[in-house]
Amino acid sequence: MSQKKDRVLVVVQLSGGNDYLNCIVPYADPRYQDARPNIRIEQDDVIPLDDNFGLNPGMGVFKDIYDEGNVAIIHGVGYPVPVRSHFRSMDIWHTANPNELGNEGWLGQAIRAIDPAGDNPVTAVNFGHGLPRALASPGVPVASVGNLDDYGLLTGVNGERQREQALNAFSRIYSPRVGSSLVMDYLGKTGLDALRGADILKEAPKRYSSTIEYPSNAIGTALKGVAQIHFADLGTRIFYTVHGGFDTHTNEVALQKVLWQELSEALRAFKDDLNEHRKSEEIAILIFSEFGRRVKDNGSGTDHGSGGVAFVLGDAVQGGHYSEYPSLDPSDLTEGDLAYNFDFRGLYTDMLEDWLGIEATPIVGGGFEKIQPFAVSA
C-alpha cells in the first residue's frame, strides 16, 4: 500500500484586479451588453460554459481543464465594506482581516501550525521578488525564490561558517540605523533559515526530469519551479506566486486575454507534469484577485470595483459553479460595482480546514460559510 502524501496548497495571486465580468462573462444578460459598449466580449468570442455564462477568449486551455471536472468557480467573492485601493484590499486578503491592519499573513499562520518549531525552512516557498504579506509571520521561515536555477543568499561564499560571518558583518553595518537586537534577531533566524533553504532548494532541479514543456514566461517558470520542488519531496506544503498586470484601466480586452492565455497554458503544463509524475492527487490550486472591476466600462477599460471571482483546481475538487453570480440589476449594485455574496474568509476556511487540516477560526477571525469544494476533507 502506498504511503499517504501530505497535501499541498499552491496559491496564484492575480495582481491588479481581474475583471470578473470579462473573465466569467454573463453573455446572455442584456445588462452586460448595455454596461460594456466598448469592451464587452462579443457572444461569438465567448467560450461557453453553459447557456448563460462563458469564459474570456484567452481561456480556451482553461476550458479544457474545466471540462475535466476538477475546477470550482467561486462567484461573488469579496468582503464587507469593499475597498478599491489595491494596497488595502490586497492587505485584507493577505491577513484575512477586513476591519483593521493585520499583523500576520493567513498563510504565515498556517505555516506555523504545520511546522511550529520552524524545523523546515522550505515548508513554504514563494516564487517572485519580495515576500507577500500572506506568508509573513514573526519567526516563520519562508523561502522566496526569483529563479530556482540560481536561487541563494550569499551562496557564492563557500562554507556555512563563512556565510554566517558574512551575515554577521552585514548586521554590523546596519545595526546603528535600525537597532542591534532587531537586525540580529532577523538575520540570526531569518537569514540563516534562508541559507539553509537555499542549500535545500538548489538540489531540486538536479532531481527533476520531465517530458512536459512549460511556457517560457514568468508564470510558466514559477509553476515549473513548484513542480521541481514538489517532486523532490522536500516537505514544502505551501507554494505562492503572482501573475500580474490585471489593472486594466486601458486596453483591457487585449491585456486580459493575453494574461489568461499565459496562465491557462502554464496551468495545463503544470497539471500534465503532475499527472506524468503521479503527483496530481496531492495538489490543490487557489487562484484569486484583490477585487473585481466596475460594471460600466470607462471607454477602453474598467476601474477598480468590488465583487470578484476565485477558482480552486485539483483532482480532489468537485468542479462546477459555487455561490451565485451577482445581479447586474442597477438596484443590486454596490456604488456601481457587483455586490459580493461570498466572504473570502469562508474560502480560506475551506483551504485551511478541509485541505490542509488546520483549524481556521483563529486565522480568519471567526466562523464563515464554506463552499466545500473538496470531495474528501482532510
ZAVEXVEX-315893 format. One record per atom (N, C-alpha, C): residue in one letter; x, y, z. Coordinates in steps of 0.1 Angstrom, whole numbers, padded with zeros to 4 digits, always signed. Example, Ala and Ser with C-alpha at 12.3 -4.5 7.8 and 13.67 -1.06 7.14 Angstrom:
2
a+0132-0057+0078/a+0123-0045+0078/a+0132-0033+0078/s+0128-0022+0071/s+0137-0011+0071/s+0129+0000+0079/
***
This chain:
378
m+0009-0012+0000/m+0000+0000+0000/m+0009+0012+0000/s+0006+0022-0009/s+0014+0034-0010/s+0011+0043+0002/q+0022+0050+0007/q+0020+0059+0018/q+0013+0072+0014/k+0004+0076+0023/k-0004+0088+0020/k+0005+0100+0021/k+0005+0109+0010/k+0013+0121+0010/k+0006+0133+0016/d+0014+0142+0022/d+0008+0154+0027/d+0002+0162+0016/r-0009+0169+0019/r-0015+0177+0009/r-0008+0191+0008/v-0008+0196-0004/v+0000+0208-0007/v-0010+0218-0013/l-0008+0231-0010/l-0016+0242-0015/l-0007+0251-0023/v-0012+0254-0036/v-0005+0263-0044/v-0014+0275-0046/v-0009+0287-0043/v-0017+0299-0044/v-0012+0308-0055/v-0021+0312-0064/v-0017+0321-0076/v-0025+0334-0074/q-0018+0344-0071/q-0024+0357-0069/q-0025+0365-0082/l-0037+0369-0086/l-0038+0377-0099/l-0038+0392-0094/s-0026+0398-0096/s-0025+0412-0091/s-0030+0422-0100/g-0037+0432-0094/g-0042+0443-0102/g-0057+0444-0103/g-0064+0433-0100/g-0078+0433-0100/g-0084+0427-0113/n-0085+0414-0113/n-0090+0407-0125/n-0105+0411-0127/d-0108+0415-0140/d-0122+0419-0143/d-0131+0407-0143/y-0139+0406-0133/y-0148+0394-0132/y-0158+0393-0144/l-0164+0404-0148/l-0174+0404-0159/l-0168+0399-0172/n-0156+0402-0175/n-0150+0398-0188/n-0141+0386-0186/c-0142+0380-0174/c-0135+0367-0172/c-0145+0356-0172/i-0155+0357-0164/i-0167+0348-0164/i-0178+0356-0170/v-0180+0355-0183/v-0189+0365-0190/v-0203+0361-0190/p-0212+0370-0184/p-0227+0367-0185/p-0232+0371-0198/y-0228+0364-0209/y-0230+0369-0222/y-0245+0369-0226/a-0254+0362-0219/a-0268+0362-0223/a-0276+0373-0216/d-0269+0380-0207/d-0276+0391-0200/d-0275+0404-0207/p-0286+0410-0212/p-0286+0422-0219/p-0280+0434-0211/r-0281+0433-0198/r-0275+0444-0189/r-0260+0444-0190/y-0254+0432-0193/y-0239+0432-0195/y-0236+0439-0208/q-0244+0436-0219/q-0241+0443-0232/q-0243+0458-0230/d-0253+0462-0223/d-0255+0477-0221/d-0244+0484-0213/a-0239+0477-0203/a-0229+0483-0195/a-0215+0483-0201/r-0213+0475-0211/r-0200+0474-0217/r-0200+0477-0232/p-0204+0489-0236/p-0205+0492-0251/p-0192+0491-0258/n-0181+0494-0250/n-0167+0495-0257/n-0159+0483-0255/i-0160+0475-0244/i-0151+0464-0241/i-0158+0451-0238/r-0170+0450-0242/r-0177+0437-0239/r-0171+0426-0248/i-0172+0414-0243/i-0168+0403-0251/i-0180+0398-0259/e-0179+0399-0272/e-0190+0396-0281/e-0193+0381-0280/q-0206+0377-0281/q-0210+0364-0279/q-0203+0354-0288/d-0199+0358-0300/d-0192+0348-0309/d-0178+0346-0304/d-0173+0354-0295/d-0159+0353-0290/d-0159+0346-0276/v-0170+0345-0270/v-0171+0339-0256/v-0169+0324-0258/i-0162+0318-0248/i-0161+0303-0248/i-0172+0298-0238/p-0183+0293-0243/p-0194+0290-0235/p-0192+0279-0224/l-0197+0282-0212/l-0197+0272-0201/l-0211+0266-0201/d-0221+0274-0204/d-0235+0269-0205/d-0243+0280-0212/d-0256+0280-0211/d-0264+0290-0219/d-0263+0304-0214/n-0258+0306-0202/n-0257+0319-0196/n-0243+0325-0194/f-0234+0317-0191/f-0220+0322-0188/f-0210+0315-0197/g-0199+0323-0199/g-0188+0318-0207/g-0175+0324-0202/l-0164+0319-0208/l-0151+0323-0204/l-0145+0333-0214/n-0136+0341-0209/n-0128+0350-0217/n-0122+0343-0229/p-0120+0349-0241/p-0115+0341-0252/p-0100+0337-0250/g-0093+0342-0240/g-0080+0338-0237/g-0079+0325-0229/m-0091+0320-0225/m-0092+0309-0215/m-0096+0296-0222/g-0092+0294-0235/g-0095+0282-0242/g-0089+0270-0235/v-0077+0270-0231/v-0070+0259-0225/v-0076+0257-0211/f-0079+0268-0204/f-0086+0267-0191/f-0099+0260-0192/k-0106+0262-0203/k-0119+0255-0205/k-0116+0240-0206/d-0106+0236-0213/d-0102+0222-0214/d-0100+0216-0200/i-0093+0223-0191/i-0091+0219-0177/i-0104+0218-0170/y-0113+0228-0172/y-0126+0228-0166/y-0134+0216-0170/d-0133+0213-0182/d-0141+0201-0187/d-0137+0188-0181/e-0125+0188-0175/e-0121+0175-0168/e-0128+0173-0155/g-0135+0184-0151/g-0144+0182-0139/g-0138+0186-0126/n-0126+0192-0126/n-0120+0195-0113/n-0116+0210-0111/v-0125+0219-0116/v-0123+0233-0114/v-0136+0239-0108/a-0134+0244-0096/a-0145+0251-0089/a-0144+0266-0092/i-0155+0272-0097/i-0156+0286-0099/i-0164+0292-0088/i-0158+0301-0080/i-0165+0307-0068/i-0169+0321-0072/h-0182+0323-0073/h-0188+0336-0077/h-0189+0346-0066/g-0188+0359-0069/g-0191+0369-0060/g-0183+0370-0047/v-0170+0367-0049/v-0161+0366-0037/v-0157+0380-0033/g-0157+0383-0020/g-0153+0396-0015/g-0154+0397+0000/y-0157+0409+0005/y-0157+0411+0020/y-0166+0423+0022/p-0171+0425+0035/p-0179+0436+0038/p-0172+0450+0036/v-0179+0460+0033/v-0174+0474+0031/v-0162+0473+0021/p-0165+0471+0008/p-0154+0470-0001/p-0145+0482-0002/v-0132+0479-0005/v-0122+0490-0006/v-0116+0489-0020/r-0115+0500-0027/r-0110+0500-0041/r-0095+0503-0042/s-0088+0504-0031/s-0074+0505-0031/s-0067+0492-0033/h-0058+0491-0043/h-0050+0478-0045/h-0043+0474-0032/f-0037+0484-0025/f-0028+0480-0014/f-0036+0476-0002/r-0047+0483+0001/r-0055+0480+0013/r-0063+0467+0010/s-0068+0466-0002/s-0076+0454-0005/s-0067+0441-0005/m-0056+0442-0010/m-0047+0430-0010/m-0042+0427+0004/d-0040+0438+0012/d-0037+0436+0026/d-0048+0428+0033/i-0060+0431+0030/i-0072+0424+0036/i-0071+0410+0032/w-0069+0407+0020/w-0068+0393+0015/w-0056+0386+0022/h-0045+0393+0023/h-0033+0387+0028/h-0034+0383+0043/t-0041+0392+0051/t-0042+0390+0065/t-0055+0384+0070/a-0065+0383+0061/a-0079+0378+0064/a-0085+0387+0075/n-0082+0400+0074/n-0087+0410+0084/n-0092+0422+0077/p-0105+0423+0074/p-0111+0435+0067/p-0113+0447+0077/n-0112+0445+0090/n-0115+0455+0099/n-0104+0464+0104/e-0092+0459+0103/e-0080+0467+0108/e-0068+0461+0101/l-0057+0468+0102/l-0044+0464+0097/l-0040+0451+0104/g-0039+0440+0097/g-0034+0427+0103/g-0020+0427+0105/n-0015+0419+0115/n-0001+0418+0118/n+0005+0406+0112/e-0003+0396+0108/e+0003+0383+0103/e-0005+0379+0091/g+0002+0373+0082/g-0004+0367+0070/g-0012+0354+0073/w-0022+0352+0066/w-0030+0340+0069/w-0022+0327+0066/l-0014+0327+0056/l-0006+0316+0053/l+0006+0315+0062/g+0011+0326+0067/g+0022+0326+0077/g+0017+0319+0089/q+0005+0321+0093/q+0000+0314+0105/q-0002+0299+0102/a-0006+0296+0090/a-0008+0282+0086/a+0005+0275+0086/i+0016+0282+0082/i+0029+0276+0082/i+0033+0273+0096/r+0031+0282+0105/r+0034+0279+0119/r+0026+0267+0125/a+0014+0266+0121/a+0006+0254+0125/a+0011+0241+0120/i+0016+0242+0107/i+0022+0230+0101/i+0035+0226+0107/d+0044+0236+0110/d+0057+0234+0115/d+0060+0244+0126/p+0055+0241+0138/p+0055+0250+0149/p+0070+0254+0153/a+0079+0245+0152/a+0093+0248+0156/a+0101+0254+0145/g+0095+0255+0133/g+0103+0261+0122/g+0114+0252+0118/d+0113+0239+0119/d+0124+0230+0116/d+0127+0229+0101/n+0117+0231+0093/n+0119+0230+0078/n+0118+0244+0072/p+0130+0250+0067/p+0129+0263+0062/p+0122+0264+0048/v+0118+0253+0043/v+0111+0253+0030/v+0097+0247+0031/t+0091+0248+0043/t+0077+0245+0044/t+0069+0253+0035/a+0073+0265+0033/a+0066+0274+0023/a+0076+0280+0014/v+0073+0281+0001/v+0082+0287-0009/v+0074+0297-0017/n+0079+0309-0018/n+0073+0319-0027/n+0081+0321-0039/f+0075+0321-0051/f+0082+0324-0064/f+0079+0338-0067/g+0089+0346-0067/g+0087+0360-0070/g+0097+0368-0061/h+0097+0381-0064/h+0106+0390-0056/h+0099+0395-0044/g+0106+0396-0033/g+0099+0401-0021/g+0091+0389-0014/l+0084+0393-0004/l+0076+0383+0003/l+0062+0388+0005/p+0052+0382-0001/p+0038+0386+0001/p+0034+0386+0015/r+0026+0395+0020/r+0022+0396+0034/r+0015+0383+0038/a+0008+0377+0028/a+0001+0365+0032/a+0010+0354+0038/l+0023+0354+0035/l+0032+0345+0040/l+0040+0350+0052/a+0039+0362+0056/a+0047+0368+0066/a+0041+0366+0080/s+0050+0361+0089/s+0046+0360+0103/s+0059+0359+0111/p+0059+0365+0123/p+0072+0365+0130/p+0077+0351+0133/g+0089+0349+0131/g+0095+0336+0134/g+0093+0325+0124/v+0085+0328+0113/v+0081+0318+0104/v+0090+0318+0091/p+0098+0308+0089/p+0107+0308+0077/p+0100+0306+0064/v+0103+0314+0054/v+0097+0312+0041/v+0108+0315+0031/a+0110+0306+0021/a+0120+0307+0011/a+0113+0315-0001/s+0119+0326-0005/s+0114+0334-0016/s+0124+0334-0027/v+0119+0328-0038/v+0128+0324-0050/v+0124+0333-0062/g+0135+0339-0067/g+0133+0346-0080/g+0134+0336-0092/n+0145+0329-0092/n+0147+0319-0102/n+0154+0307-0095/l+0147+0295-0096/l+0152+0284-0089/l+0166+0279-0093/d+0170+0282-0105/d+0183+0277-0110/d+0194+0285-0104/d+0192+0297-0100/d+0203+0305-0094/d+0199+0310-0080/y+0190+0303-0073/y+0185+0308-0060/y+0196+0307-0050/g+0196+0316-0041/g+0205+0315-0029/g+0208+0329-0023/l+0212+0329-0011/l+0216+0341-0004/l+0231+0339+0000/l+0239+0348-0006/l+0254+0347-0003/l+0259+0332-0006/t+0253+0326-0016/t+0257+0312-0020/t+0270+0312-0027/g+0275+0324-0031/g+0288+0324-0037/g+0299+0323-0027/v+0295+0324-0014/v+0305+0323-0004/v+0305+0308+0001/n+0316+0301-0001/n+0317+0287+0002/n+0318+0284+0017/g+0310+0275+0022/g+0310+0270+0035/g+0301+0278+0044/e+0294+0270+0053/e+0284+0277+0062/e+0290+0287+0071/r+0302+0283+0077/r+0308+0292+0086/r+0312+0306+0080/q+0317+0305+0067/q+0320+0318+0060/q+0307+0326+0057/r+0297+0319+0054/r+0284+0327+0051/r+0278+0333+0064/e+0279+0326+0075/e+0275+0331+0088/e+0283+0344+0091/q+0296+0343+0088/q+0304+0355+0091/q+0300+0367+0082/a+0297+0364+0070/a+0292+0374+0061/a+0279+0381+0065/l+0270+0373+0070/l+0257+0378+0075/l+0260+0386+0088/n+0269+0382+0096/n+0271+0390+0108/n+0278+0403+0105/a+0286+0403+0095/a+0292+0416+0090/a+0281+0425+0085/f+0272+0419+0077/f+0261+0427+0072/f+0253+0433+0083/s+0251+0426+0094/s+0243+0431+0105/s+0250+0442+0112/r+0263+0442+0113/r+0270+0453+0120/r+0270+0466+0112/i+0269+0464+0099/i+0267+0476+0090/i+0254+0484+0093/y+0243+0476+0094/y+0230+0482+0095/y+0225+0483+0110/s+0232+0477+0119/s+0227+0478+0133/s+0225+0493+0138/p+0235+0502+0136/p+0233+0515+0141/p+0221+0522+0136/r+0216+0518+0124/r+0204+0525+0119/r+0191+0520+0124/v+0189+0507+0126/v+0176+0501+0130/v+0177+0494+0143/g+0189+0493+0149/g+0189+0487+0162/g+0195+0473+0162/s+0205+0471+0170/s+0212+0458+0170/s+0203+0446+0172/s+0195+0447+0182/s+0187+0435+0185/s+0178+0431+0174/l+0172+0441+0167/l+0162+0438+0156/l+0170+0432+0145/v+0181+0437+0141/v+0188+0432+0129/v+0194+0418+0133/m+0199+0416+0145/m+0205+0403+0148/m+0194+0393+0149/d+0183+0397+0155/d+0172+0387+0156/d+0167+0383+0142/y+0166+0393+0133/y+0161+0390+0119/y+0171+0381+0112/l+0184+0385+0112/l+0194+0378+0105/l+0198+0365+0111/g+0197+0365+0125/g+0201+0352+0132/g+0191+0341+0129/k+0178+0344+0127/k+0168+0334+0124/k+0165+0334+0109/t+0160+0345+0104/t+0155+0345+0090/t+0167+0344+0080/g+0178+0350+0083/g+0190+0350+0074/g+0195+0336+0073/l+0197+0329+0085/l+0203+0316+0085/l+0193+0306+0079/d+0180+0308+0082/d+0170+0299+0076/d+0170+0300+0060/a+0173+0313+0056/a+0174+0315+0041/a+0186+0307+0036/l+0197+0307+0043/l+0209+0299+0039/l+0205+0285+0038/r+0199+0279+0048/r+0195+0265+0049/r+0186+0262+0037/g+0176+0271+0035/g+0166+0269+0024/g+0173+0269+0011/a+0183+0278+0009/a+0190+0278-0004/a+0197+0265-0007/d+0203+0260+0004/d+0211+0248+0002/d+0201+0236-0001/i+0190+0236+0005/i+0180+0226+0002/i+0174+0227-0012/l+0170+0239-0016/l+0163+0241-0028/l+0172+0239-0041/k+0184+0242-0039/k+0193+0241-0051/k+0194+0227-0056/e+0190+0218-0048/e+0191+0204-0052/e+0179+0200-0060/a+0168+0207-0059/a+0155+0203-0066/a+0157+0202-0081/p+0162+0211-0088/p+0164+0210-0103/p+0172+0198-0107/k+0182+0194-0099/k+0190+0183-0102/k+0183+0170-0102/r+0172+0169-0094/r+0164+0157-0093/r+0153+0156-0103/y+0151+0167-0110/y+0139+0168-0119/y+0141+0163-0133/s+0131+0155-0137/s+0131+0150-0151/s+0117+0150-0156/s+0114+0156-0167/s+0100+0156-0172/s+0100+0158-0187/t+0090+0153-0194/t+0088+0155-0208/t+0080+0167-0211/i+0074+0173-0201/i+0065+0184-0202/i+0073+0197-0205/e+0068+0205-0215/e+0074+0218-0218/e+0065+0229-0213/y+0070+0237-0204/y+0063+0248-0199/y+0064+0261-0207/p+0055+0270-0207/p+0056+0282-0214/p+0068+0290-0209/s+0075+0297-0218/s+0087+0305-0214/s+0083+0319-0210/n+0075+0319-0199/n+0071+0332-0193/n+0072+0331-0178/a+0069+0342-0171/a+0071+0342-0157/a+0063+0332-0150/i+0050+0331-0153/i+0041+0322-0146/i+0044+0307-0150/g+0048+0305-0162/g+0053+0291-0166/g+0065+0287-0158/t+0075+0296-0157/t+0087+0293-0149/t+0084+0291-0134/a+0075+0299-0129/a+0071+0297-0115/a+0065+0284-0112/l+0055+0280-0121/l+0048+0267-0118/l+0058+0255-0121/k+0067+0257-0130/k+0077+0246-0132/k+0086+0245-0120/g+0089+0256-0114/g+0096+0256-0101/g+0089+0249-0090/v+0076+0251-0089/v+0067+0245-0080/v+0068+0229-0082/a+0067+0225-0094/a+0068+0211-0097/a+0081+0205-0093/q+0092+0212-0096/q+0106+0207-0093/q+0107+0205-0078/i+0103+0215-0070/i+0104+0214-0056/i+0095+0203-0050/h+0083+0202-0055/h+0073+0192-0050/h+0078+0178-0053/f+0083+0176-0065/f+0088+0163-0069/f+0100+0158-0061/a+0107+0168-0056/a+0120+0165-0048/a+0116+0161-0034/d+0104+0161-0030/d+0099+0157-0016/d+0107+0164-0005/l+0107+0177-0006/l+0114+0185+0004/l+0105+0189+0016/g+0093+0185+0016/g+0084+0188+0027/g+0077+0201+0025/t+0077+0207+0014/t+0071+0220+0011/t+0056+0218+0010/r+0048+0225+0018/r+0033+0223+0019/r+0026+0235+0013/i+0032+0247+0012/i+0025+0258+0006/i+0035+0265-0004/f+0029+0267-0016/f+0036+0275-0026/f+0028+0287-0030/y+0035+0298-0033/y+0028+0311-0036/y+0035+0317-0048/t+0027+0323-0057/t+0033+0330-0068/t+0023+0341-0073/v+0027+0350-0081/v+0019+0361-0085/v+0019+0362-0100/h+0008+0364-0106/h+0006+0366-0120/h+0000+0380-0122/g+0006+0389-0128/g+0002+0403-0127/g-0001+0410-0140/g-0005+0423-0138/g-0009+0431-0149/g-0024+0433-0152/f-0032+0429-0142/f-0047+0429-0143/f-0053+0443-0140/d-0045+0453-0138/d-0051+0466-0136/d-0054+0473-0149/t-0065+0468-0155/t-0068+0471-0169/t-0077+0484-0171/h-0071+0495-0167/h-0078+0508-0169/h-0079+0511-0184/t-0070+0506-0192/t-0070+0508-0207/t-0066+0495-0214/n-0071+0494-0226/n-0067+0483-0235/n-0070+0470-0228/e-0082+0469-0221/e-0084+0457-0213/e-0086+0445-0221/v-0094+0445-0232/v-0097+0433-0239/v-0085+0425-0243/a-0075+0432-0249/a-0063+0426-0253/a-0054+0421-0242/l-0053+0429-0231/l-0044+0426-0220/l-0050+0414-0212/q-0062+0414-0209/q-0068+0404-0201/q-0067+0390-0208/k-0070+0391-0221/k-0069+0379-0229/k-0055+0372-0229/v-0045+0381-0230/v-0031+0375-0230/v-0028+0370-0216/l-0031+0377-0206/l-0028+0373-0192/l-0035+0359-0189/w-0047+0357-0193/w-0054+0345-0191/w-0049+0334-0200/q-0045+0337-0212/q-0039+0327-0220/q-0025+0322-0214/e-0017+0331-0209/e-0005+0327-0203/e-0007+0318-0191/l-0016+0322-0182/l-0019+0314-0170/l-0025+0301-0174/s-0034+0301-0183/s-0041+0288-0187/s-0031+0278-0192/e-0022+0283-0201/e-0012+0273-0207/e-0002+0269-0196/a+0002+0277-0187/a+0010+0273-0176/a+0004+0263-0167/l-0009+0265-0164/l-0017+0255-0156/l-0018+0242-0163/r-0020+0242-0176/r-0021+0230-0183/r-0008+0222-0182/a+0004+0229-0184/a+0017+0222-0183/a+0019+0217-0169/f+0015+0225-0159/f+0017+0220-0145/f+0009+0208-0142/k-0004+0208-0146/k-0012+0196-0144/k-0007+0184-0151/d-0003+0186-0164/d+0003+0175-0171/d+0015+0169-0164/d+0024+0178-0159/d+0036+0174-0152/d+0032+0166-0139/l+0022+0171-0132/l+0017+0163-0120/l+0012+0150-0124/n+0005+0149-0135/n-0001+0136-0139/n+0010+0127-0144/e+0020+0132-0151/e+0031+0124-0155/e+0039+0117-0144/h+0040+0125-0133/h+0047+0120-0121/h+0038+0114-0110/r+0026+0113-0114/r+0016+0107-0104/r+0015+0114-0091/k+0015+0128-0092/k+0015+0136-0080/k+0003+0145-0080/s-0007+0143-0089/s-0018+0152-0090/s-0027+0152-0078/e-0029+0141-0072/e-0039+0140-0061/e-0034+0148-0048/e-0022+0152-0048/e-0016+0159-0036/e-0018+0174-0037/i-0022+0179-0048/i-0021+0194-0050/i-0035+0200-0052/a-0037+0211-0045/a-0049+0220-0048/a-0044+0234-0051/i-0050+0240-0061/i-0046+0253-0065/i-0057+0264-0063/l-0053+0274-0056/l-0063+0285-0053/l-0058+0297-0061/i-0068+0303-0069/i-0065+0315-0077/i-0074+0326-0073/f-0069+0338-0070/f-0077+0349-0065/f-0071+0362-0070/s-0080+0372-0069/s-0075+0386-0071/s-0081+0395-0061/e-0075+0407-0059/e-0079+0415-0047/e-0093+0421-0049/f-0098+0423-0061/f-0112+0427-0063/f-0115+0426-0078/g-0128+0427-0081/g-0132+0428-0095/g-0132+0442-0099/r-0139+0445-0110/r-0138+0459-0115/r-0152+0464-0117/r-0153+0477-0120/r-0167+0483-0121/r-0175+0477-0133/v-0188+0478-0131/v-0197+0472-0141/v-0196+0479-0154/k-0196+0492-0154/k-0195+0500-0166/k-0181+0503-0170/d-0179+0502-0183/d-0165+0505-0188/d-0162+0519-0188/n-0149+0523-0190/n-0145+0537-0190/n-0141+0542-0204/g-0144+0534-0214/g-0141+0537-0228/g-0131+0526-0234/s-0121+0523-0227/s-0112+0512-0232/s-0108+0502-0221/g-0113+0504-0209/g-0110+0495-0198/g-0120+0497-0187/t-0116+0493-0175/t-0125+0494-0163/t-0117+0499-0151/d-0124+0505-0142/d-0118+0510-0130/d-0120+0500-0118/h-0114+0503-0107/h-0115+0494-0096/h-0129+0492-0091/g-0132+0479-0088/g-0146+0476-0083/g-0145+0468-0070/s-0155+0458-0069/s-0155+0450-0057/s-0157+0436-0060/g-0169+0430-0059/g-0171+0416-0060/g-0163+0410-0072/g-0157+0398-0069/g-0149+0392-0079/g-0151+0377-0080/v-0142+0370-0086/v-0143+0356-0088/v-0130+0349-0084/a-0131+0337-0078/a-0119+0329-0074/a-0121+0315-0080/f-0110+0308-0080/f-0110+0294-0086/f-0102+0285-0077/v-0107+0272-0076/v-0100+0262-0069/v-0099+0250-0079/l-0086+0245-0081/l-0084+0234-0091/l-0077+0223-0084/g-0080+0211-0088/g-0073+0199-0083/g-0081+0186-0084/d-0074+0175-0084/d-0081+0162-0085/d-0092+0160-0075/a-0090+0166-0063/a-0099+0164-0052/a-0111+0173-0052/v-0111+0183-0062/v-0121+0193-0063/v-0133+0188-0071/q-0145+0191-0066/q-0157+0188-0074/q-0160+0200-0082/g-0158+0199-0095/g-0159+0211-0104/g-0173+0216-0105/g-0174+0229-0109/g-0187+0235-0112/g-0188+0249-0106/h-0200+0254-0105/h-0202+0268-0100/h-0206+0267-0086/y-0200+0277-0078/y-0202+0278-0064/y-0206+0292-0061/s-0215+0294-0051/s-0221+0307-0048/s-0229+0311-0060/e-0233+0324-0060/e-0242+0329-0071/e-0235+0340-0078/y-0237+0341-0091/y-0232+0353-0099/y-0240+0365-0094/p-0233+0376-0090/p-0241+0388-0085/p-0250+0393-0096/s-0261+0399-0091/s-0270+0405-0100/s-0265+0418-0107/l-0268+0419-0120/l-0265+0431-0127/l-0275+0442-0127/d-0286+0439-0120/d-0297+0449-0119/d-0291+0462-0112/p-0293+0474-0117/p-0287+0486-0111/p-0291+0487-0096/s-0303+0483-0092/s-0307+0484-0078/s-0299+0475-0069/d-0292+0465-0075/d-0285+0455-0066/d-0270+0458-0066/l-0265+0468-0074/l-0251+0471-0074/l-0247+0478-0061/t-0234+0477-0058/t-0229+0485-0047/t-0220+0496-0052/e-0226+0508-0053/e-0220+0520-0058/e-0214+0517-0072/g-0222+0511-0080/g-0218+0508-0094/g-0210+0495-0096/d-0208+0488-0085/d-0200+0476-0085/d-0209+0463-0083/l-0204+0452-0088/l-0210+0439-0084/l-0209+0438-0069/a-0220+0434-0063/a-0220+0431-0048/a-0214+0418-0046/y-0206+0417-0035/y-0201+0404-0031/y-0212+0396-0024/n-0212+0383-0026/n-0221+0375-0019/n-0215+0362-0012/f-0202+0362-0012/f-0195+0351-0005/f-0182+0357+0001/d-0181+0356+0014/d-0169+0361+0021/d-0157+0352+0018/f-0146+0359+0014/f-0134+0351+0011/f-0128+0344+0022/r-0132+0348+0035/r-0127+0340+0046/r-0133+0327+0047/g-0145+0325+0041/g-0151+0311+0040/g-0143+0303+0031/l-0138+0308+0020/l-0129+0301+0011/l-0116+0297+0017/y-0110+0306+0025/y-0098+0303+0032/y-0101+0292+0042/t-0112+0292+0048/t-0116+0281+0058/t-0116+0268+0051/d-0121+0267+0039/d-0121+0255+0031/d-0107+0251+0029/m-0098+0260+0025/m-0084+0256+0022/m-0077+0251+0035/l-0079+0258+0046/l-0072+0255+0058/l-0077+0242+0064/e-0090+0242+0066/e-0096+0230+0074/e-0098+0218+0065/d-0104+0219+0054/d-0107+0208+0046/d-0096+0203+0036/w-0086+0211+0034/w-0075+0207+0026/w-0062+0205+0034/l-0058+0215+0042/l-0046+0214+0050/l-0048+0208+0063/g-0060+0207+0068/g-0063+0201+0081/g-0058+0210+0093/i-0060+0223+0091/i-0056+0233+0101/i-0068+0240+0106/e-0069+0242+0119/e-0080+0250+0125/e-0080+0264+0119/a-0092+0268+0113/a-0092+0281+0106/a-0096+0293+0115/t-0105+0290+0125/t-0111+0301+0132/t-0101+0312+0137/p-0090+0308+0144/p-0081+0318+0149/p-0073+0325+0138/i-0073+0319+0126/i-0066+0326+0115/i-0075+0335+0107/v-0087+0332+0105/v-0096+0340+0097/v-0105+0349+0106/g-0104+0347+0119/g-0111+0356+0128/g-0126+0353+0130/g-0129+0340+0130/g-0143+0336+0132/g-0147+0325+0124/g-0160+0322+0124/g-0166+0311+0116/g-0173+0317+0104/f-0170+0311+0092/f-0176+0316+0080/f-0182+0305+0071/e-0192+0308+0064/e-0198+0298+0055/e-0187+0293+0045/k-0187+0280+0043/k-0177+0274+0033/k-0184+0270+0020/i-0177+0268+0010/i-0183+0263-0003/i-0181+0248-0004/q-0172+0242+0004/q-0169+0228+0004/q-0167+0222-0010/p-0156+0226-0016/p-0153+0221-0030/p-0147+0207-0030/f-0141+0202-0019/f-0133+0190-0019/f-0142+0178-0017/a-0139+0168-0025/a-0147+0155-0024/a-0144+0148-0011/v-0132+0149-0006/v-0128+0143+0007/v-0121+0153+0015/s-0125+0155+0027/s-0119+0165+0036/s-0107+0160+0043/a-0099+0169+0048/a-0086+0164+0055/a-0089+0156+0067/
***
